[in-house]
């Protein structure tokens, strides 16, 4: 893992086409500005984890629910 110190207005580059800039620093929170191609998906990690959890729950099979179904 690379750890870099940046001040407001400074940025880092990832490859040739992704730039992450420090837009603001307020009350212990850093606001990032990300400039990347449209095909690059950018998600907050907590959102990614929540979506992954929801997807796993959606595909899990509950046998007890199937037992309550009636055949016609």
mmJSON file of the N, C-alpha and C atoms, coordinates in Angstrom:
{"data_MODEL":{"atom_site":{
"group_PDB":["ATOM","ATOM","ATOM","ATOM","ATOM","ATOM","ATOM","ATOM","ATOM","ATOM","ATOM","ATOM","ATOM","ATOM","ATOM","ATOM","ATOM","ATOM","ATOM","ATOM","ATOM","ATOM","ATOM","ATOM","ATOM","ATOM","ATOM","ATOM","ATOM","ATOM","ATOM","ATOM","ATOM","ATOM","ATOM","ATOM","ATOM","ATOM","ATOM","ATOM","ATOM","ATOM","ATOM","ATOM","ATOM","ATOM","ATOM","ATOM","ATOM","ATOM","ATOM","ATOM","ATOM","ATOM","ATOM","ATOM","ATOM","ATOM","ATOM","ATOM","ATOM","ATOM","ATOM","ATOM","ATOM","ATOM","ATOM","ATOM","ATOM","ATOM","ATOM","ATOM","ATOM","ATOM","ATOM","ATOM","ATOM","ATOM","ATOM","ATOM","ATOM","ATOM","ATOM","ATOM","ATOM","ATOM","ATOM","ATOM","ATOM","ATOM","ATOM","ATOM","ATOM","ATOM","ATOM","ATOM","ATOM","ATOM","ATOM","ATOM","ATOM","ATOM","ATOM","ATOM","ATOM","ATOM","ATOM","ATOM","ATOM","ATOM","ATOM","ATOM","ATOM","ATOM","ATOM","ATOM","ATOM","ATOM","ATOM","ATOM","ATOM","ATOM","ATOM","ATOM","ATOM","ATOM","ATOM","ATOM","ATOM","ATOM","ATOM","ATOM","ATOM","ATOM","ATOM","ATOM","ATOM","ATOM","ATOM","ATOM","ATOM","ATOM","ATOM","ATOM","ATOM","ATOM","ATOM","ATOM","ATOM","ATOM","ATOM","ATOM","ATOM","ATOM","ATOM","ATOM","ATOM","ATOM","ATOM","ATOM","ATOM","ATOM","ATOM","ATOM","ATOM","ATOM","ATOM","ATOM","ATOM","ATOM","ATOM","ATOM","ATOM","ATOM","ATOM","ATOM","ATOM","ATOM","ATOM","ATOM","ATOM","ATOM","ATOM","ATOM","ATOM","ATOM","ATOM","ATOM","ATOM","ATOM","ATOM","ATOM","ATOM","ATOM","ATOM","ATOM","ATOM","ATOM","ATOM","ATOM","ATOM","ATOM","ATOM","ATOM","ATOM","ATOM","ATOM","ATOM","ATOM","ATOM","ATOM","ATOM","ATOM","ATOM","ATOM","ATOM"],
"id":[1,2,3,4,5,6,7,8,9,10,11,12,13,14,15,16,17,18,19,20,21,22,23,24,25,26,27,28,29,30,31,32,33,34,35,36,37,38,39,40,41,42,43,44,45,46,47,48,49,50,51,52,53,54,55,56,57,58,59,60,61,62,63,64,65,66,67,68,69,70,71,72,73,74,75,76,77,78,79,80,81,82,83,84,85,86,87,88,89,90,91,92,93,94,95,96,97,98,99,100,101,102,103,104,105,106,107,108,109,110,111,112,113,114,115,116,117,118,119,120,121,122,123,124,125,126,127,128,129,130,131,132,133,134,135,136,137,138,139,140,141,142,143,144,145,146,147,148,149,150,151,152,153,154,155,156,157,158,159,160,161,162,163,164,165,166,167,168,169,170,171,172,173,174,175,176,177,178,179,180,181,182,183,184,185,186,187,188,189,190,191,192,193,194,195,196,197,198,199,200,201,202,203,204,205,206,207,208,209,210,211,212,213,214,215,216],
"type_symbol":["N","C","C","N","C","C","N","C","C","N","C","C","N","C","C","N","C","C","N","C","C","N","C","C","N","C","C","N","C","C","N","C","C","N","C","C","N","C","C","N","C","C","N","C","C","N","C","C","N","C","C","N","C","C","N","C","C","N","C","C","N","C","C","N","C","C","N","C","C","N","C","C","N","C","C","N","C","C","N","C","C","N","C","C","N","C","C","N","C","C","N","C","C","N","C","C","N","C","C","N","C","C","N","C","C","N","C","C","N","C","C","N","C","C","N","C","C","N","C","C","N","C","C","N","C","C","N","C","C","N","C","C","N","C","C","N","C","C","N","C","C","N","C","C","N","C","C","N","C","C","N","C","C","N","C","C","N","C","C","N","C","C","N","C","C","N","C","C","N","C","C","N","C","C","N","C","C","N","C","C","N","C","C","N","C","C","N","C","C","N","C","C","N","C","C","N","C","C","N","C","C","N","C","C","N","C","C","N","C","C","N","C","C","N","C","C"],
"label_atom_id":["N","CA","C","N","CA","C","N","CA","C","N","CA","C","N","CA","C","N","CA","C","N","CA","C","N","CA","C","N","CA","C","N","CA","C","N","CA","C","N","CA","C","N","CA","C","N","CA","C","N","CA","C","N","CA","C","N","CA","C","N","CA","C","N","CA","C","N","CA","C","N","CA","C","N","CA","C","N","CA","C","N","CA","C","N","CA","C","N","CA","C","N","CA","C","N","CA","C","N","CA","C","N","CA","C","N","CA","C","N","CA","C","N","CA","C","N","CA","C","N","CA","C","N","CA","C","N","CA","C","N","CA","C","N","CA","C","N","CA","C","N","CA","C","N","CA","C","N","CA","C","N","CA","C","N","CA","C","N","CA","C","N","CA","C","N","CA","C","N","CA","C","N","CA","C","N","CA","C","N","CA","C","N","CA","C","N","CA","C","N","CA","C","N","CA","C","N","CA","C","N","CA","C","N","CA","C","N","CA","C","N","CA","C","N","CA","C","N","CA","C","N","CA","C","N","CA","C","N","CA","C","N","CA","C","N","CA","C","N","CA","C","N","CA","C","N","CA","C","N","CA","C"],
"label_alt_id":[null,null,null,null,null,null,null,null,null,null,null,null,null,null,null,null,null,null,null,null,null,null,null,null,null,null,null,null,null,null,null,null,null,null,null,null,null,null,null,null,null,null,null,null,null,null,null,null,null,null,null,null,null,null,null,null,null,null,null,null,null,null,null,null,null,null,null,null,null,null,null,null,null,null,null,null,null,null,null,null,null,null,null,null,null,null,null,null,null,null,null,null,null,null,null,null,null,null,null,null,null,null,null,null,null,null,null,null,null,null,null,null,null,null,null,null,null,null,null,null,null,null,null,null,null,null,null,null,null,null,null,null,null,null,null,null,null,null,null,null,null,null,null,null,null,null,null,null,null,null,null,null,null,null,null,null,null,null,null,null,null,null,null,null,null,null,null,null,null,null,null,null,null,null,null,null,null,null,null,null,null,null,null,null,null,null,null,null,null,null,null,null,null,null,null,null,null,null,null,null,null,null,null,null,null,null,null,null,null,null,null,null,null,null,null,null],
"label_comp_id":["UNK","UNK","UNK","UNK","UNK","UNK","UNK","UNK","UNK","UNK","UNK","UNK","UNK","UNK","UNK","UNK","UNK","UNK","UNK","UNK","UNK","UNK","UNK","UNK","UNK","UNK","UNK","UNK","UNK","UNK","UNK","UNK","UNK","UNK","UNK","UNK","UNK","UNK","UNK","UNK","UNK","UNK","UNK","UNK","UNK","UNK","UNK","UNK","UNK","UNK","UNK","UNK","UNK","UNK","UNK","UNK","UNK","UNK","UNK","UNK","UNK","UNK","UNK","UNK","UNK","UNK","UNK","UNK","UNK","UNK","UNK","UNK","UNK","UNK","UNK","UNK","UNK","UNK","UNK","UNK","UNK","UNK","UNK","UNK","UNK","UNK","UNK","UNK","UNK","UNK","UNK","UNK","UNK","UNK","UNK","UNK","UNK","UNK","UNK","UNK","UNK","UNK","UNK","UNK","UNK","UNK","UNK","UNK","UNK","UNK","UNK","UNK","UNK","UNK","UNK","UNK","UNK","UNK","UNK","UNK","UNK","UNK","UNK","UNK","UNK","UNK","UNK","UNK","UNK","UNK","UNK","UNK","UNK","UNK","UNK","UNK","UNK","UNK","UNK","UNK","UNK","UNK","UNK","UNK","UNK","UNK","UNK","UNK","UNK","UNK","UNK","UNK","UNK","UNK","UNK","UNK","UNK","UNK","UNK","UNK","UNK","UNK","UNK","UNK","UNK","UNK","UNK","UNK","UNK","UNK","UNK","UNK","UNK","UNK","UNK","UNK","UNK","UNK","UNK","UNK","UNK","UNK","UNK","UNK","UNK","UNK","UNK","UNK","UNK","UNK","UNK","UNK","UNK","UNK","UNK","UNK","UNK","UNK","UNK","UNK","UNK","UNK","UNK","UNK","UNK","UNK","UNK","UNK","UNK","UNK","UNK","UNK","UNK","UNK","UNK","UNK"],
"label_asym_id":["A","A","A","A","A","A","A","A","A","A","A","A","A","A","A","A","A","A","A","A","A","A","A","A","A","A","A","A","A","A","A","A","A","A","A","A","A","A","A","A","A","A","A","A","A","A","A","A","A","A","A","A","A","A","A","A","A","A","A","A","A","A","A","A","A","A","A","A","A","A","A","A","A","A","A","A","A","A","A","A","A","A","A","A","A","A","A","A","A","A","A","A","A","A","A","A","A","A","A","A","A","A","A","A","A","A","A","A","A","A","A","A","A","A","A","A","A","A","A","A","A","A","A","A","A","A","A","A","A","A","A","A","A","A","A","A","A","A","A","A","A","A","A","A","A","A","A","A","A","A","A","A","A","A","A","A","A","A","A","A","A","A","A","A","A","A","A","A","A","A","A","A","A","A","A","A","A","A","A","A","A","A","A","A","A","A","A","A","A","A","A","A","A","A","A","A","A","A","A","A","A","A","A","A","A","A","A","A","A","A","A","A","A","A","A","A"],
"label_entity_id":["1","1","1","1","1","1","1","1","1","1","1","1","1","1","1","1","1","1","1","1","1","1","1","1","1","1","1","1","1","1","1","1","1","1","1","1","1","1","1","1","1","1","1","1","1","1","1","1","1","1","1","1","1","1","1","1","1","1","1","1","1","1","1","1","1","1","1","1","1","1","1","1","1","1","1","1","1","1","1","1","1","1","1","1","1","1","1","1","1","1","1","1","1","1","1","1","1","1","1","1","1","1","1","1","1","1","1","1","1","1","1","1","1","1","1","1","1","1","1","1","1","1","1","1","1","1","1","1","1","1","1","1","1","1","1","1","1","1","1","1","1","1","1","1","1","1","1","1","1","1","1","1","1","1","1","1","1","1","1","1","1","1","1","1","1","1","1","1","1","1","1","1","1","1","1","1","1","1","1","1","1","1","1","1","1","1","1","1","1","1","1","1","1","1","1","1","1","1","1","1","1","1","1","1","1","1","1","1","1","1","1","1","1","1","1","1"],
"label_seq_id":[1,1,1,2,2,2,3,3,3,4,4,4,5,5,5,6,6,6,7,7,7,8,8,8,9,9,9,10,10,10,11,11,11,12,12,12,13,13,13,14,14,14,15,15,15,16,16,16,17,17,17,18,18,18,19,19,19,20,20,20,21,21,21,22,22,22,23,23,23,24,24,24,25,25,25,26,26,26,27,27,27,28,28,28,29,29,29,30,30,30,31,31,31,32,32,32,33,33,33,34,34,34,35,35,35,36,36,36,37,37,37,38,38,38,39,39,39,40,40,40,41,41,41,42,42,42,43,43,43,44,44,44,45,45,45,46,46,46,47,47,47,48,48,48,49,49,49,50,50,50,51,51,51,52,52,52,53,53,53,54,54,54,55,55,55,56,56,56,57,57,57,58,58,58,59,59,59,60,60,60,61,61,61,62,62,62,63,63,63,64,64,64,65,65,65,66,66,66,67,67,67,68,68,68,69,69,69,70,70,70,71,71,71,72,72,72],
"pdbx_PDB_ins_code":[null,null,null,null,null,null,null,null,null,null,null,null,null,null,null,null,null,null,null,null,null,null,null,null,null,null,null,null,null,null,null,null,null,null,null,null,null,null,null,null,null,null,null,null,null,null,null,null,null,null,null,null,null,null,null,null,null,null,null,null,null,null,null,null,null,null,null,null,null,null,null,null,null,null,null,null,null,null,null,null,null,null,null,null,null,null,null,null,null,null,null,null,null,null,null,null,null,null,null,null,null,null,null,null,null,null,null,null,null,null,null,null,null,null,null,null,null,null,null,null,null,null,null,null,null,null,null,null,null,null,null,null,null,null,null,null,null,null,null,null,null,null,null,null,null,null,null,null,null,null,null,null,null,null,null,null,null,null,null,null,null,null,null,null,null,null,null,null,null,null,null,null,null,null,null,null,null,null,null,null,null,null,null,null,null,null,null,null,null,null,null,null,null,null,null,null,null,null,null,null,null,null,null,null,null,null,null,null,null,null,null,null,null,null,null,null],
"Cartn_x":[0.847,0.0,0.892,0.54,1.251,0.491,1.177,0.575,1.214,0.372,0.853,0.189,0.96,0.393,0.092,-1.073,-1.485,-2.165,-2.041,-2.725,-3.882,-4.762,-5.887,-5.364,-5.987,-5.598,-4.558,-3.92,-2.93,-3.623,-2.939,-3.56,-2.523,-3.034,-2.188,-2.742,-1.908,-2.317,-2.209,-3.193,-3.164,-3.193,-2.093,-1.982,-1.96,-2.445,-2.444,-3.757,-4.816,-6.121,-6.986,-6.421,-7.191,-6.453,-7.15,-6.576,-7.467,-6.861,-7.578,-7.019,-7.894,-7.488,-8.138,-7.46,-8.027,-8.823,-10.146,-11.008,-11.192,-11.272,-11.479,-11.099,-10.738,-10.469,-11.2,-12.231,-13.056,-13.445,-13.257,-13.716,-13.282,-12.051,-11.532,-11.987,-12.624,-13.098,-12.391,-11.994,-11.338,-12.324,-12.528,-13.39,-12.489,-12.72,-11.918,-12.665,-11.92,-12.456,-11.746,-12.522,-11.945,-12.289,-11.261,-11.429,-10.964,-11.927,-11.614,-12.529,-12.142,-13.01,-14.349,-15.396,-16.732,-16.781,-15.949,-15.992,-15.357,-14.71,-14.122,-15.182,-15.563,-16.568,-15.904,-16.498,-15.971,-17.082,-16.829,-17.804,-17.147,-17.91,-17.439,-17.403,-16.385,-16.22,-17.421,-17.963,-19.097,-20.314,-20.483,-21.572,-21.327,-20.093,-19.733,-20.01,-19.61,-19.816,-21.308,-22.099,-23.546,-24.196,-23.815,-24.371,-23.977,-22.739,-22.266,-23.075,-23.324,-24.109,-25.538,-26.159,-27.528,-27.594,-26.6,-26.581,-26.466,-25.621,-25.472,-26.775,-27.451,-28.726,-29.791,-29.756,-30.756,-30.635,-29.444,-29.263,-29.26,-29.275,-29.3,-30.699,-30.761,-32.022,-32.473,-33.699,-34.269,-35.23,-34.824,-35.609,-36.959,-37.01,-38.258,-39.344,-38.975,-39.959,-40.547,-39.707,-40.185,-41.169,-41.003,-41.898,-43.316,-43.461,-44.779,-45.519,-44.855,-45.506,-46.403,-47.542,-48.458,-48.399,-48.376,-48.408,-49.853,-50.113,-51.472,-51.568],
"Cartn_y":[-1.174,0.0,1.238,2.171,3.447,4.476,5.154,6.217,7.531,8.499,9.777,10.913,11.911,13.113,14.131,14.725,15.742,16.87,18.067,19.241,19.594,20.463,20.917,21.464,21.027,21.475,20.583,19.706,18.799,17.521,16.762,15.56,14.465,13.286,12.166,11.614,10.961,10.339,8.828,8.13,6.675,6.333,5.772,5.52,6.833,6.777,7.966,8.739,8.122,8.752,8.874,8.677,8.854,9.833,10.894,11.901,12.042,11.972,12.157,13.402,14.389,15.669,15.85,16.585,16.951,18.235,18.138,19.29,20.137,19.478,20.208,19.33,19.995,19.313,20.11,19.495,20.188,19.239,19.652,18.893,17.428,17.184,15.823,14.986,15.61,14.907,15.452,14.544,14.934,14.727,15.756,15.649,15.434,14.32,13.98,14.327,14.758,14.956,13.944,13.107,12.038,12.291,12.372,12.545,11.257,10.514,9.22,8.998,8.11,7.79,7.218,7.392,6.926,5.422,4.665,3.208,2.705,3.592,3.214,3.403,2.302,2.372,2.839,3.841,4.378,4.295,3.542,3.377,3.62,4.156,4.205,2.767,2.423,1.036,0.54,1.372,0.926,0.636,1.366,1.101,-0.206,-0.425,-1.657,-2.876,-2.799,-3.911,-4.162,-3.109,-3.253,-3.895,-3.465,-4.042,-5.512,-5.823,-7.206,-8.076,-7.571,-8.297,-8.53,-7.487,-7.601,-8.624,-8.621,-9.577,-11.008,-11.236,-12.581,-13.042,-12.135,-12.489,-12.782,-12.072,-12.249,-13.606,-14.142,-15.418,-16.613,-16.371,-17.5,-18.11,-19.408,-20.132,-20.522,-20.201,-20.571,-21.735,-22.931,-24.146,-24.069,-23.47,-23.392,-22.649,-21.638,-20.895,-21.805,-22.639,-23.54,-24.571,-24.991,-25.984,-25.441,-24.141,-23.529,-23.329,-23.545,-23.39,-24.593,-24.351,-25.433,-25.668,-26.928,-27.288,-27.354,-26.933,-26.996,-28.138],
"Cartn_z":[0.0,0.0,0.0,-0.832,-0.907,-0.075,0.813,1.622,1.198,0.822,0.3,1.073,1.43,2.06,0.965,1.037,0.077,0.826,0.308,0.853,-0.066,0.423,-0.39,-1.714,-2.807,-4.137,-4.799,-4.04,-4.617,-5.088,-5.928,-6.474,-6.696,-7.006,-7.408,-8.714,-9.483,-10.735,-10.6,-11.138,-11.217,-12.697,-13.174,-14.606,-15.363,-16.594,-17.448,-17.413,-16.855,-17.038,-15.778,-14.599,-13.368,-12.466,-12.081,-11.188,-9.958,-8.789,-7.531,-6.865,-6.649,-6.062,-4.695,-3.827,-2.533,-2.748,-2.675,-2.923,-1.668,-0.506,0.748,1.929,3.014,4.282,5.357,5.959,6.955,8.077,9.303,10.469,10.436,10.06,10.044,8.864,7.884,6.698,5.464,4.585,3.338,2.195,1.376,0.201,-1.011,-1.72,-2.888,-4.166,-5.176,-6.518,-7.41,-8.097,-8.911,-10.365,-11.193,-12.625,-13.287,-13.868,-14.476,-15.676,-16.584,-17.718,-17.243,-18.046,-17.676,-17.442,-18.148,-18.014,-16.715,-15.963,-14.675,-13.594,-12.946,-11.885,-10.595,-9.962,-8.71,-7.667,-6.605,-5.533,-4.187,-3.251,-1.867,-1.36,-0.587,-0.154,0.639,1.537,2.333,1.458,0.363,-0.571,-1.315,-1.749,-2.45,-1.566,-0.295,0.635,0.834,0.957,1.141,-0.084,-1.282,-2.51,-2.618,-2.306,-2.348,-1.375,-0.178,0.83,0.337,-0.212,-0.732,-1.862,-2.747,-3.854,-3.347,-2.341,-1.778,-1.135,-0.432,0.195,-0.856,-1.97,-3.019,-3.697,-3.781,-4.476,-3.528,-2.226,-1.293,-1.29,-1.166,-1.239,0.162,0.482,1.77,1.542,1.931,1.715,2.429,3.6,4.362,3.593,2.847,2.049,0.978,0.363,-0.687,-0.134,1.106,1.709,1.849,1.955,2.121,0.804,-0.313,-1.613,-1.89,-2.495,-2.839,-4.34,-4.717,-6.134,-6.595,-7.828,-8.38,-9.345],
"occupancy":[1.0,1.0,1.0,1.0,1.0,1.0,1.0,1.0,1.0,1.0,1.0,1.0,1.0,1.0,1.0,1.0,1.0,1.0,1.0,1.0,1.0,1.0,1.0,1.0,1.0,1.0,1.0,1.0,1.0,1.0,1.0,1.0,1.0,1.0,1.0,1.0,1.0,1.0,1.0,1.0,1.0,1.0,1.0,1.0,1.0,1.0,1.0,1.0,1.0,1.0,1.0,1.0,1.0,1.0,1.0,1.0,1.0,1.0,1.0,1.0,1.0,1.0,1.0,1.0,1.0,1.0,1.0,1.0,1.0,1.0,1.0,1.0,1.0,1.0,1.0,1.0,1.0,1.0,1.0,1.0,1.0,1.0,1.0,1.0,1.0,1.0,1.0,1.0,1.0,1.0,1.0,1.0,1.0,1.0,1.0,1.0,1.0,1.0,1.0,1.0,1.0,1.0,1.0,1.0,1.0,1.0,1.0,1.0,1.0,1.0,1.0,1.0,1.0,1.0,1.0,1.0,1.0,1.0,1.0,1.0,1.0,1.0,1.0,1.0,1.0,1.0,1.0,1.0,1.0,1.0,1.0,1.0,1.0,1.0,1.0,1.0,1.0,1.0,1.0,1.0,1.0,1.0,1.0,1.0,1.0,1.0,1.0,1.0,1.0,1.0,1.0,1.0,1.0,1.0,1.0,1.0,1.0,1.0,1.0,1.0,1.0,1.0,1.0,1.0,1.0,1.0,1.0,1.0,1.0,1.0,1.0,1.0,1.0,1.0,1.0,1.0,1.0,1.0,1.0,1.0,1.0,1.0,1.0,1.0,1.0,1.0,1.0,1.0,1.0,1.0,1.0,1.0,1.0,1.0,1.0,1.0,1.0,1.0,1.0,1.0,1.0,1.0,1.0,1.0,1.0,1.0,1.0,1.0,1.0,1.0,1.0,1.0,1.0,1.0,1.0,1.0],
"B_iso_or_equiv":[0.0,0.0,0.0,0.0,0.0,0.0,0.0,0.0,0.0,0.0,0.0,0.0,0.0,0.0,0.0,0.0,0.0,0.0,0.0,0.0,0.0,0.0,0.0,0.0,0.0,0.0,0.0,0.0,0.0,0.0,0.0,0.0,0.0,0.0,0.0,0.0,0.0,0.0,0.0,0.0,0.0,0.0,0.0,0.0,0.0,0.0,0.0,0.0,0.0,0.0,0.0,0.0,0.0,0.0,0.0,0.0,0.0,0.0,0.0,0.0,0.0,0.0,0.0,0.0,0.0,0.0,0.0,0.0,0.0,0.0,0.0,0.0,0.0,0.0,0.0,0.0,0.0,0.0,0.0,0.0,0.0,0.0,0.0,0.0,0.0,0.0,0.0,0.0,0.0,0.0,0.0,0.0,0.0,0.0,0.0,0.0,0.0,0.0,0.0,0.0,0.0,0.0,0.0,0.0,0.0,0.0,0.0,0.0,0.0,0.0,0.0,0.0,0.0,0.0,0.0,0.0,0.0,0.0,0.0,0.0,0.0,0.0,0.0,0.0,0.0,0.0,0.0,0.0,0.0,0.0,0.0,0.0,0.0,0.0,0.0,0.0,0.0,0.0,0.0,0.0,0.0,0.0,0.0,0.0,0.0,0.0,0.0,0.0,0.0,0.0,0.0,0.0,0.0,0.0,0.0,0.0,0.0,0.0,0.0,0.0,0.0,0.0,0.0,0.0,0.0,0.0,0.0,0.0,0.0,0.0,0.0,0.0,0.0,0.0,0.0,0.0,0.0,0.0,0.0,0.0,0.0,0.0,0.0,0.0,0.0,0.0,0.0,0.0,0.0,0.0,0.0,0.0,0.0,0.0,0.0,0.0,0.0,0.0,0.0,0.0,0.0,0.0,0.0,0.0,0.0,0.0,0.0,0.0,0.0,0.0,0.0,0.0,0.0,0.0,0.0,0.0],
"pdbx_formal_charge":[null,null,null,null,null,null,null,null,null,null,null,null,null,null,null,null,null,null,null,null,null,null,null,null,null,null,null,null,null,null,null,null,null,null,null,null,null,null,null,null,null,null,null,null,null,null,null,null,null,null,null,null,null,null,null,null,null,null,null,null,null,null,null,null,null,null,null,null,null,null,null,null,null,null,null,null,null,null,null,null,null,null,null,null,null,null,null,null,null,null,null,null,null,null,null,null,null,null,null,null,null,null,null,null,null,null,null,null,null,null,null,null,null,null,null,null,null,null,null,null,null,null,null,null,null,null,null,null,null,null,null,null,null,null,null,null,null,null,null,null,null,null,null,null,null,null,null,null,null,null,null,null,null,null,null,null,null,null,null,null,null,null,null,null,null,null,null,null,null,null,null,null,null,null,null,null,null,null,null,null,null,null,null,null,null,null,null,null,null,null,null,null,null,null,null,null,null,null,null,null,null,null,null,null,null,null,null,null,null,null,null,null,null,null,null,null],
"auth_seq_id":[1,1,1,2,2,2,3,3,3,4,4,4,5,5,5,6,6,6,7,7,7,8,8,8,9,9,9,10,10,10,11,11,11,12,12,12,13,13,13,14,14,14,15,15,15,16,16,16,17,17,17,18,18,18,19,19,19,20,20,20,21,21,21,22,22,22,23,23,23,24,24,24,25,25,25,26,26,26,27,27,27,28,28,28,29,29,29,30,30,30,31,31,31,32,32,32,33,33,33,34,34,34,35,35,35,36,36,36,37,37,37,38,38,38,39,39,39,40,40,40,41,41,41,42,42,42,43,43,43,44,44,44,45,45,45,46,46,46,47,47,47,48,48,48,49,49,49,50,50,50,51,51,51,52,52,52,53,53,53,54,54,54,55,55,55,56,56,56,57,57,57,58,58,58,59,59,59,60,60,60,61,61,61,62,62,62,63,63,63,64,64,64,65,65,65,66,66,66,67,67,67,68,68,68,69,69,69,70,70,70,71,71,71,72,72,72],
"auth_comp_id":["UNK","UNK","UNK","UNK","UNK","UNK","UNK","UNK","UNK","UNK","UNK","UNK","UNK","UNK","UNK","UNK","UNK","UNK","UNK","UNK","UNK","UNK","UNK","UNK","UNK","UNK","UNK","UNK","UNK","UNK","UNK","UNK","UNK","UNK","UNK","UNK","UNK","UNK","UNK","UNK","UNK","UNK","UNK","UNK","UNK","UNK","UNK","UNK","UNK","UNK","UNK","UNK","UNK","UNK","UNK","UNK","UNK","UNK","UNK","UNK","UNK","UNK","UNK","UNK","UNK","UNK","UNK","UNK","UNK","UNK","UNK","UNK","UNK","UNK","UNK","UNK","UNK","UNK","UNK","UNK","UNK","UNK","UNK","UNK","UNK","UNK","UNK","UNK","UNK","UNK","UNK","UNK","UNK","UNK","UNK","UNK","UNK","UNK","UNK","UNK","UNK","UNK","UNK","UNK","UNK","UNK","UNK","UNK","UNK","UNK","UNK","UNK","UNK","UNK","UNK","UNK","UNK","UNK","UNK","UNK","UNK","UNK","UNK","UNK","UNK","UNK","UNK","UNK","UNK","UNK","UNK","UNK","UNK","UNK","UNK","UNK","UNK","UNK","UNK","UNK","UNK","UNK","UNK","UNK","UNK","UNK","UNK","UNK","UNK","UNK","UNK","UNK","UNK","UNK","UNK","UNK","UNK","UNK","UNK","UNK","UNK","UNK","UNK","UNK","UNK","UNK","UNK","UNK","UNK","UNK","UNK","UNK","UNK","UNK","UNK","UNK","UNK","UNK","UNK","UNK","UNK","UNK","UNK","UNK","UNK","UNK","UNK","UNK","UNK","UNK","UNK","UNK","UNK","UNK","UNK","UNK","UNK","UNK","UNK","UNK","UNK","UNK","UNK","UNK","UNK","UNK","UNK","UNK","UNK","UNK","UNK","UNK","UNK","UNK","UNK","UNK"],
"auth_asym_id":["A","A","A","A","A","A","A","A","A","A","A","A","A","A","A","A","A","A","A","A","A","A","A","A","A","A","A","A","A","A","A","A","A","A","A","A","A","A","A","A","A","A","A","A","A","A","A","A","A","A","A","A","A","A","A","A","A","A","A","A","A","A","A","A","A","A","A","A","A","A","A","A","A","A","A","A","A","A","A","A","A","A","A","A","A","A","A","A","A","A","A","A","A","A","A","A","A","A","A","A","A","A","A","A","A","A","A","A","A","A","A","A","A","A","A","A","A","A","A","A","A","A","A","A","A","A","A","A","A","A","A","A","A","A","A","A","A","A","A","A","A","A","A","A","A","A","A","A","A","A","A","A","A","A","A","A","A","A","A","A","A","A","A","A","A","A","A","A","A","A","A","A","A","A","A","A","A","A","A","A","A","A","A","A","A","A","A","A","A","A","A","A","A","A","A","A","A","A","A","A","A","A","A","A","A","A","A","A","A","A","A","A","A","A","A","A"],
"auth_atom_id":["N","CA","C","N","CA","C","N","CA","C","N","CA","C","N","CA","C","N","CA","C","N","CA","C","N","CA","C","N","CA","C","N","CA","C","N","CA","C","N","CA","C","N","CA","C","N","CA","C","N","CA","C","N","CA","C","N","CA","C","N","CA","C","N","CA","C","N","CA","C","N","CA","C","N","CA","C","N","CA","C","N","CA","C","N","CA","C","N","CA","C","N","CA","C","N","CA","C","N","CA","C","N","CA","C","N","CA","C","N","CA","C","N","CA","C","N","CA","C","N","CA","C","N","CA","C","N","CA","C","N","CA","C","N","CA","C","N","CA","C","N","CA","C","N","CA","C","N","CA","C","N","CA","C","N","CA","C","N","CA","C","N","CA","C","N","CA","C","N","CA","C","N","CA","C","N","CA","C","N","CA","C","N","CA","C","N","CA","C","N","CA","C","N","CA","C","N","CA","C","N","CA","C","N","CA","C","N","CA","C","N","CA","C","N","CA","C","N","CA","C","N","CA","C","N","CA","C","N","CA","C","N","CA","C","N","CA","C","N","CA","C","N","CA","C","N","CA","C","N","CA","C"],
"pdbx_PDB_model_num":[1,1,1,1,1,1,1,1,1,1,1,1,1,1,1,1,1,1,1,1,1,1,1,1,1,1,1,1,1,1,1,1,1,1,1,1,1,1,1,1,1,1,1,1,1,1,1,1,1,1,1,1,1,1,1,1,1,1,1,1,1,1,1,1,1,1,1,1,1,1,1,1,1,1,1,1,1,1,1,1,1,1,1,1,1,1,1,1,1,1,1,1,1,1,1,1,1,1,1,1,1,1,1,1,1,1,1,1,1,1,1,1,1,1,1,1,1,1,1,1,1,1,1,1,1,1,1,1,1,1,1,1,1,1,1,1,1,1,1,1,1,1,1,1,1,1,1,1,1,1,1,1,1,1,1,1,1,1,1,1,1,1,1,1,1,1,1,1,1,1,1,1,1,1,1,1,1,1,1,1,1,1,1,1,1,1,1,1,1,1,1,1,1,1,1,1,1,1,1,1,1,1,1,1,1,1,1,1,1,1,1,1,1,1,1,1]
}}}
